[in-house]
Amino acid sequence: MKRNRDRVTAEITLFHLMRLASESGRSVSREQALAFLNQERAQQMWEHMMQAGLDFIACLFGNIAASPDVQGRRECSDY
């Protein structure tokens, strides 16, 4: 079901990780989830989500110059 959203929060909490694992038929301990949240990968995921938002805003204003050091950047036509 598609929702009309007025915001998306780019946050992953201990509870989210444990619930997602449970919904996938797996278990993640509190210690494992905390270890992940304190890894560089969690920060990279957050940065990726923020970059997607910045790319979208840049497309709206016609500023589609892509930084060569950012991988996975979308073209404006993808939005």
C-alpha positions as CSV (number, residue, x, y, z in Angstrom):
1,M,0.0,0.0,0.0
2,K,1.4,3.4,-1.0
3,R,1.3,6.1,1.6
4,N,1.3,9.9,1.2
5,R,4.1,10.9,3.4
6,D,5.0,14.4,4.6
7,R,8.4,13.2,6.0
8,V,10.7,10.2,6.3
9,T,12.9,9.8,9.4
10,A,16.3,8.5,8.5
11,E,16.9,6.7,11.8
12,I,17.6,3.1,12.7
13,T,17.2,2.2,16.3
14,L,18.0,-0.9,18.3
15,F,14.3,-1.8,18.3
16,H,14.1,-1.4,14.5
17,L,17.0,-3.8,13.9
18,M,15.7,-6.4,16.3
19,R,12.1,-6.2,14.9
20,L,13.3,-6.4,11.2
21,A,15.4,-9.4,12.0
22,S,12.4,-11.1,13.7
23,E,10.1,-10.3,10.8
24,S,12.7,-12.0,8.5
25,G,12.6,-15.1,10.7
26,R,16.0,-14.5,12.2
27,S,17.1,-13.3,15.6
28,V,19.5,-10.5,16.5
29,S,20.5,-10.0,20.1
30,R,20.6,-6.6,21.7
31,E,24.4,-6.9,21.8
32,Q,24.6,-7.6,18.1
33,A,22.3,-4.7,17.2
34,L,24.3,-2.4,19.4
35,A,27.5,-3.5,17.8
36,F,26.1,-2.8,14.3
37,L,24.8,0.7,15.3
38,N,28.3,1.5,16.5
39,Q,30.0,0.5,13.3
40,E,31.0,2.8,10.4
41,R,28.5,1.0,8.2
42,A,25.5,2.4,10.1
43,Q,26.8,5.9,9.6
44,Q,27.3,5.2,5.9
45,M,23.7,4.0,5.6
46,W,22.5,7.3,7.2
47,E,24.8,9.3,4.9
48,H,23.4,7.4,1.8
49,M,19.8,8.3,2.8
50,M,20.7,11.9,3.4
51,Q,22.5,12.1,0.0
52,A,19.4,10.7,-1.7
53,G,17.4,13.6,-0.3
54,L,20.0,16.1,-1.4
55,D,20.1,14.7,-4.9
56,F,16.3,15.0,-5.1
57,I,16.3,18.6,-4.0
58,A,19.1,19.4,-6.5
59,C,17.0,17.9,-9.3
60,L,14.1,20.0,-8.3
61,F,16.2,23.2,-8.7
62,G,17.9,22.0,-11.9
63,N,21.3,21.6,-10.3
64,I,22.1,18.1,-11.4
65,A,25.9,18.2,-11.3
66,A,27.1,15.0,-9.7
67,S,30.1,14.8,-7.6
68,P,32.5,12.2,-9.0
69,D,33.3,10.8,-5.6
70,V,29.7,9.8,-4.8
71,Q,28.6,6.4,-6.0
72,G,25.0,5.4,-6.6
73,R,23.8,8.9,-7.4
74,R,20.6,8.9,-9.4
75,E,19.7,10.8,-12.5
76,C,16.9,13.3,-12.1
77,S,14.7,11.2,-14.5
78,D,14.7,8.5,-11.9
79,Y,12.5,10.6,-9.6
